[in-house]
Every structure is written in structure tokens, then in C-alpha cells.
């Protein structure tokens, strides 16, 4: 694969030739990493082979590799070579939602964090009201948080919870990064049991890209689903926008009969 000239006339006008070649090399490497053989923690080819494959000098290649290392896409492991960065978070697809994401991160040996971005009472529109089995216009708690692993952002989550299920819950309860699910359990005796929803790919907004520290226009895996308590009643409608390099989704049970069950995606 040869590095072809950029289609962006703006970049061509603004960047000197050497910077333009390095930029093209970065884009070529990103395209290469999208191939199936380059999953998380996989080693990439040696510099000599990559430079020959891309038709560029090793000096240019090293600059492009360093750019992706700085972005967190790649990582060097001493004399072992350069690897695709492993994900910070493995999110289960088909296990029950008893564990919040903070507990999942902790059990993986990392440090979870949460920053409250938005907390407000709003009114349920027809779609969300139907999902949560409440009336259109009923009060909702709308909670948006930036979730982190070892101080690096990995997802933006927006939770919609019927206000009647969590009376007197206020923003101050979540400002210090407290677990929403732990609060619901300790204060309201609501224990999350399961969830069902969908995964799709969507382009992040400029604000979302800035919060997750990625380039504008980056695609993300987006989960939208309903979380149920142990009585099978809906408690939360969740929208989760996930960093493309720091989150992977793990299928924990691949038995044939599990193919007919809903995928589950814990938050918390």
C-alpha cells in the first residue's frame, strides 16, 4: 500500500511537504489498524517492513508511529516491539447488570472515575416514557457523566431515571464520583438485575470528541438500552458513547442457546 496524496486541499495548502507526508503516513497506519488482524494488544509489523509497505522513509514512519503513540493508539513495549494499545475497559455484552461499570473497572485492576457533566429534572417524551413504563410528561432525572479509567476518559453516559423512583436524589450526591447504582441500592433498595438494548456506530459530536480526547468526526460505539430491577421493572434508560480505542465489548458466554437471549450492558 503506497501513501497517496491527501484529498484535502486545505491540508495541502497549510502543511509543508514533509509534514504532509507524515500526516499521510498517520492516516495510512490508521487504515491498516482497522483491518481484522490488528486487534487490541496485537503487535504491528517491524519498522523496516512497514516503511517498505507504505513506501516511505523509516524516519517518516517513526514520526507517524510516535504520533499514534502520543494519541494512545499504539504503545511500545521495550524490545518486544510496537503494539496496538490494549483497551482500558472490557464491557460485558451478555451478563446481568448487577455490577456497575465502576466495579468492572476495579476488578480489572484499574482506577475508575466519574465526572458529573449534567443533572436536571426534565419531562419524559413519548419514546422514553414508553421504554420506562411511565406517562409522557412525567418527571425524569437526566444525569450525564464522563467515565474514566486511570484518569483517561472512556465513555460518556446519559441516564434517564423516573424521578418517582429516586426522590430527593440531587446532583451533590454524584459530584464526588459516587456510584449511581450503589446509591439506588443503599437509599432506595433498588437493585439492578438485567438490561436489554442495542449497539450501533455513530459519529461523535464535537463536544463528545473533545470530552473523550479524540479527533472531531471520530466514530464511537453507542449503547442504548433499558436497565431493569430485580422485579423486572425498568429503572433507567441509558445512552453510552464509548471511546473507540479504550473500550472493547466482551461476549462472556458463546453457547448456542445464548444467541437467542438479549445482550446486556451494565453501567452504574
C-alpha positions in Angstrom: 0.0 0.0 0.0 1.5 3.3 -1.1 0.7 6.5 0.6 -1.5 8.5 -1.7 -1.8 12.3 -1.8 -4.4 13.7 0.5 -7.8 14.7 -0.9 -7.9 17.7 1.5 -6.8 20.8 -0.4 -6.8 22.7 2.9 -4.2 20.4 4.4 -2.1 20.6 1.3 -2.1 24.4 1.3 -1.3 24.7 5.0 1.2 21.9 5.6 4.8 21.8 4.4 5.6 18.8 2.2 7.4 16.9 4.9 4.5 17.4 7.4 2.1 16.4 4.7 3.9 13.1 4.1 4.0 12.4 7.8 0.2 13.2 8.0 -0.5 10.8 5.1 1.6 8.1 6.9 -0.5 8.5 10.1 -3.7 8.1 8.0 -2.3 5.0 6.3 -1.3 3.5 9.6 -4.8 4.1 11.0 -6.3 2.4 7.9 -4.0 -0.5 8.4 -5.0 -0.8 12.1 -8.7 -1.1 11.1 -8.0 -4.5 9.5 -9.2 -7.5 11.5 -5.7 -8.9 12.2 -4.8 -5.8 14.3 -7.0 -6.2 17.4 -6.2 -4.8 20.8 -2.7 -5.8 22.1 -1.6 -7.2 18.7 1.9 -6.5 17.6 2.3 -4.4 14.4 5.0 -5.3 11.8 8.6 -4.2 12.2 9.6 -0.7 11.1 11.6 -1.8 8.1 8.6 -3.8 6.8 6.1 -1.1 7.5 8.2 1.6 5.8 8.6 -0.6 2.7 4.9 -1.4 2.7 3.9 2.2 2.9 6.6 3.5 0.5 8.0 6.0 3.0 11.3 6.5 4.8 11.9 5.0 8.2 12.3 8.5 9.6 8.9 9.5 8.4 7.4 6.2 9.7 8.9 6.8 13.1 7.3 10.2 13.3 3.9 8.7 12.3 4.3 5.9 14.9 5.2 8.5 17.6 2.1 10.5 16.7 -0.1 7.4 17.3 1.8 6.5 20.5 1.1 10.0 21.7 -2.6 9.6 20.9 -2.7 6.3 22.8 -3.5 4.2 19.7 -0.1 2.4 19.9 2.3 1.6 22.7 6.0 0.5 22.7 6.9 -2.5 24.9 10.6 -2.3 25.3 12.5 -4.6 22.9 9.3 -6.5 22.1 8.1 -4.0 19.5 5.1 -1.8 19.0 1.6 -3.0 19.8 -2.0 -1.8 19.4 -2.9 -0.4 22.8 -5.0 -2.7 24.9 -8.4 -1.4 26.0 -8.8 0.3 29.3 -12.2 -1.3 29.8 -13.8 -4.6 28.8 -17.6 -4.2 28.9 -19.6 -7.4 29.1 -22.3 -7.8 26.4 -24.4 -10.6 27.8 -24.1 -10.7 31.6 -26.6 -9.3 34.0 -26.2 -5.7 35.2 -25.7 -6.3 38.9 -22.2 -4.8 38.6 -21.8 -1.2 37.8 -19.1 -0.1 35.4 -17.0 1.2 38.4 -16.9 -2.3 39.8 -16.0 -3.8 36.5 -13.1 -1.4 36.2 -11.9 -2.0 39.7 -11.9 -5.8 39.2 -9.7 -5.3 36.2 -7.1 -3.7 38.4 -7.7 -0.1 37.2 -9.0 3.0 38.9 -12.5 4.2 37.9 -13.5 7.8 38.0 -16.6 9.8 37.1 -17.3 13.5 36.5 -20.8 14.8 36.6 -21.5 16.9 33.5 -25.2 17.5 33.8 -28.0 16.9 36.3 -31.5 18.2 35.7 -35.2 17.3 36.1 -36.8 17.0 32.7 -40.1 15.7 31.3 -40.3 12.3 29.6 -41.1 12.4 25.9 -43.3 9.7 24.4 -40.5 7.3 23.4 -38.6 7.4 26.8 -41.9 7.2 28.7 -42.9 4.0 26.8 -39.5 2.4 27.5 -39.6 3.2 31.2 -43.4 2.4 31.5 -44.3 5.8 32.8 -46.6 8.6 31.4 -45.5 11.1 28.8 -44.6 14.3 30.7 -43.7 12.5 33.9 -40.6 13.9 35.6 -37.2 12.3 34.8 -33.8 12.7 36.4 -31.4 13.3 33.5 -27.8 12.6 34.5 -24.8 12.9 32.2 -21.4 11.7 33.4 -17.9 11.3 31.9 -16.5 8.0 33.0 -12.7 7.5 33.3 -10.2 4.6 33.8 -6.9 5.6 35.4 -7.9 9.2 34.7 -8.4 8.7 31.0 -11.9 9.2 29.6 -13.5 6.1 28.1 -17.2 6.9 27.8 -20.0 9.5 28.2 -23.2 8.1 29.8 -26.6 9.8 30.0 -29.1 8.2 32.4 -32.8 8.9 32.4 -34.5 7.7 35.6 -38.1 8.3 36.7 -37.9 10.9 39.4 -40.5 9.0 41.4 -38.1 6.0 41.7 -35.4 8.2 43.3 -37.0 11.1 45.2 -34.6 13.6 46.7 -31.6 12.4 44.6 -29.6 15.6 43.8 -26.5 16.5 41.8 -24.5 16.8 45.0 -24.9 13.0 45.6 -22.9 12.3 42.4 -20.4 15.2 42.2 -17.7 13.3 44.0 -17.9 10.3 41.6 -20.2 8.2 43.8 -21.7 5.1 42.1 -25.3 5.8 40.9 -26.2 2.1 41.3 -24.8 2.0 44.8 -26.9 5.0 45.7 -30.0 3.5 44.2 -29.4 0.3 46.2 -28.5 1.8 49.6 -31.0 4.7 49.6 -33.9 3.3 47.6 -33.4 -0.5 47.8 -33.3 -0.7 44.0 -31.0 -3.5 42.8 -30.2 -3.6 39.1 -30.7 -7.1 37.7 -30.6 -7.0 33.9 -30.7 -4.8 30.8 -31.5 -5.0 27.1 -30.6 -2.7 24.3 -28.7 -2.2 21.1 -25.2 -1.3 19.9 -24.7 1.0 16.9 -22.0 3.1 15.4 -22.4 6.9 15.3 -20.2 9.9 14.7 -19.4 11.9 17.9 -20.4 15.5 18.2 -17.6 18.0 18.6 -18.3 18.2 22.3 -18.2 14.4 22.7 -15.0 14.1 20.8 -13.4 16.8 23.0 -14.6 15.1 26.2 -13.2 11.7 25.0 -10.0 13.3 23.7 -10.3 12.1 20.1 -10.3 13.8 16.7 -13.6 15.5 15.6 -15.7 13.2 13.5 -14.4 10.1 15.2 -16.9 7.2 15.3 -18.0 5.6 18.5 -19.9 2.5 19.6 -23.1 3.7 21.2 -25.3 1.6 23.5 -28.9 2.5 24.1 -30.8 0.3 26.5 -33.2 -0.1 29.4 -32.0 -1.3 32.8 -34.3 -3.4 34.9 -34.5 -4.0 38.7 -34.9 -7.5 40.3 -38.7 -7.2 39.9 -38.4 -6.7 36.2 -39.4 -3.1 36.3 -37.5 -0.5 34.2 -35.4 1.9 36.3 -33.1 3.6 33.8 -32.8 4.4 30.1 -29.1 4.6 29.3 -27.2 6.1 26.3 -23.5 5.3 26.5 -21.0 6.7 24.0 -17.7 4.8 24.1 -14.1 5.6 23.2 -13.1 3.5 20.1 -9.7 2.6 21.4 -10.3 2.4 25.2 -13.3 0.2 25.3 -14.0 -3.3 23.9 -17.1 -5.4 24.3 -16.7 -8.9 25.6 -19.1 -11.8 24.9 -18.8 -13.8 28.0 -21.0 -16.8 27.0 -20.9 -18.2 23.5 -23.2 -21.2 24.0 -25.8 -21.7 21.2 -28.8 -21.0 23.4 -27.3 -17.6 24.4 -27.7 -16.4 20.8 -31.4 -16.2 21.4 -31.1 -14.0 24.5 -30.8 -10.3 24.7 -27.4 -8.6 25.0 -26.8 -7.0 28.4 -24.6 -4.0 29.1 -24.0 -2.8 32.7 -23.5 0.8 33.7 -23.7 2.1 37.2 
